[in-house]
Every structure is written in structure tokens, then in C-alpha cells.
Amino acid sequence: MLTIEQLDIAAKEIAEQLRVNGPEFMKRHEELMEDIEKAGEGLSEKNKGHASAV
């Protein structure tokens, strides 16, 4: 089993490999967030006039 410190080191190494916060990563992140927002807007339009689930 890994310690918290070992997990922290592993997470930092993975983030470096993925270039998290790098320009390419952030560009793709923004694209995905825009797609998610558009999908949510589409669902809102589709469900107009219907009761929403709570």
C-alpha cells in the first residue's frame, strides 16, 4: 500500500507526463468544457415544458 507522500509524488509525475496546465492540455480542456455547456443547453431546450426531475 502506498503512503500519502508516495501517492502525492506519483500524482505529480503523472501530471507532468500529461503536461497538465500546458497550453495544449488547457486548450483541449476549454474545448471539452464548451462542448459540455452546449450539450447542457441542448438538453434544456429539448425539455422545455416538461417537469424536471429533482
N, C-alpha and C positions, 0 to 999 in steps of 0.2 A: 504494500500500500504506500502511496506517495504522501509526503508531508505537504502542508500548505506551501512551504517555501519551494519545494520541488514542482508543485503544480504551477506556482507563480512563474518560475523560470521557464517551464515548458510553454505556458501561455504566451510569454513574451517572445520566445523563439518562434512560435507559430505565427504570431502577429508580424514579426519581422519577415518571415518567409512569404506571407501573404501580402506584404507591403501595405498593411493597414495604415490608413491616413495618407498613403501616397496618392498622387494625382489620378492615376488610372483607377485605383480602388474607389476613391471618392466620387469620380465621375460615374462609375457604374452604380454605386450606391444611390446617387441622386436620380439616375435613370430609373432604377427599380422603385424608389420611393414615389416618383411621378406616376409610374405605371400602377402602383397600388392605389394612389389617390384617384386616378382616373377610373379604375375598376370600382372603387367605392362609390364614386359619383354615378356611374352607370347603374349600380345596384339601387341607389336612391331613386333614380328616375324610373327604373323598372317597377319599383314597389310603391310608387305614388298611389294614394287612395286605398292602400291595404293597411291593415293593422300591423304594427311592428311587434316582433317577439321581444319579450322582456326577460 
